[in-house]
Amino acid sequence: MAIERITRDPKIMLGKPCVAGTRITVEAILEDLSDGMSVAQVLEAYEGLTEEDVRAALDYAARYLREEGLVAAE
């Protein structure tokens, strides 16, 4: 899975992670999926989005939680 599909640029969507070359945020994709939309419905909602982009968004979120979402034990 190519994480390069997800980019962060402070000039685009306030620096939120987006699908490369778009203004579609990882957050928006995750919210749509968590609201019960299918991948097919998400693809219909965002012109030009691919299934690989959706998978990259999920991969990005999983990696973020794995690497950044840890709380040190005391």
Secondary structure, DSSP 8 states (H G I E B T S, - for coil): --GGGEE--TTSGGG--EETTS--BHHHHHHHHHTT--HHHHHHHSTT--HHHHHHHHHHHHHHHHHHS-----
